[in-house]
Amino acid sequence: MNAISKSQFSTTRLPTDQRFDIWRESISALFDVTPPVRAAADGFDASLTSFLLNDQIMFSRCETKAQRFERDSLRASKDGLDHFLIQTHLKGGQEVRRGRHHSEADVGDLLIIDLAERHVAETSDFSHLTLVVPRPLLAPYLRRPDSQEGRVLKGADPLTAMAVNHLKMLFSMSDGLTEESAALSVEPTLALMASALNGSADDVENAAAAAAASLLHRAKSEIERNLASPDLSVSTLCSAVGLSRAGLYRLFAPYGGVRAYIQDRRLRRAAADLVSLRHHQKYVYDIAFNWGFASEAHFSRAFKARFGMSPKDARDLGRTGVDLDAQMSDTPQIGDRDYEIWLSQTLKL
């Protein structure tokens, strides 16, 4: 049986003055990072060991120095990573900032990062474990799937402690996992993570939740197939899925309603076109109309509210994209950077 894929990145053998720049270039597959105002006296270092549990989920241990991590809300449309990161610190911690609200994640806590939302965090020197899970795998089991960014679940809670201990055990066994055993570990891992996020194991285990998740998956698939169609409506969706309006509304209540969900999906697809060099000659209003927006003004307002910038600014940002393969080709040897390829290719939506 084949062992699961493994990637090991480390700056230890690089010249001291190159370490942070190489790390920043590498981790930009997920975040933009900046060093603290006062760098540590003993210099910078970073290591990242990653495993692919299957073709959709990555599990990593990262150890590095204090720094600032940022990700804007447009990145998911640009890099195709619409995922949840579930982290627990083995050493150190971080402060997550959301406007005026700050959350502190310490050793033994669970921190949830939504890659489709803006994320800003300041860390101390730290070591943590991170489970990278696609939204479609986890969201159907969550009470509030679009309200997870920046949540910190304290380790004193029994369900959180169970989830944290499971992540530690999973990482300790990762080197010995085969592809088959790793695949078998995915479902119970996600169930336990969802139990901690919801606060009750019953929310994952009962049949009603499983049935609702199945219906939600069908409804989302129908939406994705017809996202560009002007005929997509609550009525057509009800007919396709076999639900009443009331049933459909209940199903999408955690997303702010079915119309809000459809608009958000259309905005994300439009954003992907705006930042893509393949569509740089298309007018903004053509992209808006192609994704079901009848008014350019409404599209612009909705886009700015969702991503914090105008469609034009998003297009300008897309023109600054870089080629990952070109970046990696001239980089000194630091083990491997396979995890970047997984993020840019294997795990993309």
Buried (B, 14 or more C-beta within 10 A) or exposed (E): EEBBBBBBBBBEEBEEEBBBEBBBBBBBBBBBBEBBEEEEEEEBBBBBBBBBBBEBBBBBBBBBBBBBBBBBBBBBBBBBBBBBBBBBBBEBBBBBBBEEEEBEBBBBBBBBBBBBBBBBBBBBBBBBBBBBBBBBBBBBBBBEBBBBBBBBBEBEBEBBBBBBBBBBEBBEEBEEBEBEBBBBBBEEBBBBBBBBBBEEBEBBEEEEBEEBBEBBEBBBEBBEEBBEEEEBBBEEBBEBBEBEEEBBBBBBEBBEBBEEBBBBBBBBBBBBBBBBEEBEEBEBBEBBBBBBBEEBEEBBEBBBEBBEBBBEBBBEBBEEEEEBEEBBEEEEEBBBBBBBBBBBEBBEB
